[in-house]
Amino acid sequence: MTLYEFNILSFEEKLATVFDIGIFLDNYITKDIRINCYAIDKFFVELVYNAEFNTITEVRSFKNGNEVEKYSKDIKLL
């Protein structure tokens, strides 16, 4: 699956894809936000959680950039 193919999916299809083929890499937790990071083929997906309601509020996909920096100390990028 490519990043473009993933991005055109609906919210529900993105979640199903992450849970079916995504590989969990790391999480990022602060006082205000909780994010799980997954790898799918050659891109990353973040699932943003609302801790108060225990729901996923956002799906973010990316290949590189600022988004990956918060994980860079824990994840080796090839």
Secondary structure as UniProt FT lines:
FT   HELIX           3..7
FT   HELIX           11..21
FT   STRAND          23..29
FT   STRAND          34..40
FT   TURN            41..42
FT   STRAND          43..50
FT   TURN            51..54
FT   STRAND          55..62
FT   HELIX           66..69
FT   TURN            70..74
//
